[in-house]
Amino acid sequence: MASFPLAAARASGEPRIVLVAPAKDAAIAVRLRAELEALHFEVLDVEMEAGPPSREPLEEAARKGDAVAAVRIVPSSAGVEVWIVDRMTGKTVLRELVAEDEPPHGGGATMALRVMELLRASLMELDAPRPPPGEVAPPAAIREILAPRHAETPRAAPVPGRRPFLTLELGPSMLMSPGGIGPSGLLHTSLHIQRPSERIGLSTFVSIPVVPANLAGPEGVATARFGLLGVGLRGSFAPHGAAWNANVGAGLSAVLLHFEGRPERSYAGASETLFTLAPYLRAGLGYAVTPHLRLRADVLTGVTVQRPVVEFVGRVAATWGLPFVSPSLGAELSWD
């Protein structure tokens, strides 16, 4: 005789399975219930009187519970005896499971998984060329539960790739410094070698003057052209393959300054070329358009070791390089 607790009855669109276990809190019952609910079954706990198990009471419990199947677990000397009545195929499965890696009344995890495999094997007969006739039609949800197991194919785990070995960056930049001389335009190009490690690499850059800066005064106009050549280290702070990538670099640069004066009235003009060193810092952010092409925005800043001074007839007209800033935009091509 079977009894159906009122607390177990609930309305749900999920297919229902009757579970008969020696005790609701038994380890194997708890684990088996969790496995069934994870597959979106509604589990109906049913109690049965002690005695030799048979098919008829289990079928009756499944019908009264409006369940597609019923599972009964009976302890045995070697492990557990499992009864499965499948109303969709009309079959009954009886199997004794021997506890090989856990005691008969131990944790129950392995036993519960083996019971699930028996139930799944029974349900998979629904996909046979001529499915066995059962007393109830399989709900649509049963197909959804089984479909992932049939359609899902193993996928190889992604293999992390190496960072690009070589990157070439090209784009326009500006060079600015407080002190009286206006901004100038340059063509910036950088070459980065991702060694000695995948996080830190060698970096070199050249900024070629394109648009000069002008400094005007009563004595005339001075045209200034600036060039930069630098070498240092660059670090990357984003996982390989990420769309956004941040970089920070530092090193030493050489600054070339060429001034040419155009005097007014009776003043004499002069031209001069200066050379000085400047440590620099560079930071930037890139966005990957393709695996080998990034768009970048960077800012380079530094301080000259010697301060260049522009004089008009003995008068200090401007200074430069304490500090200087060079923002740039560009495209970065990479090769593995």
ABEGO torsion letter per residue (X at the ends): XBBBBAAABBBBABBBBBBBBABAABAAAAAAAAAAAAAGBBBBBBBBBBEBBBAAAAAAAAAAAGBABBBBBBBBAAEBBBBBBBAAAGBBBBBBBBBAABBAABAGAAAAAAAAAAAAAAAAAAABABBBBBABBBBAAAAAAAAAAAABBBBBBBBBBBBBABBBBBEBBBBBBBGGBBBBBBBBBBBBBBOABAABBBBBBBBBBABBBBBBBAAEBBBBBBBBBBBBBBBBABBBGBABBBBBBBEBBBBBBBBBBBBBEABBBBBBBBBBBBBBBBBBBBBBABAABBBBBBBBBBBBABBBBBBBGGBBABBBGOBBBBBBBBBBBBBX
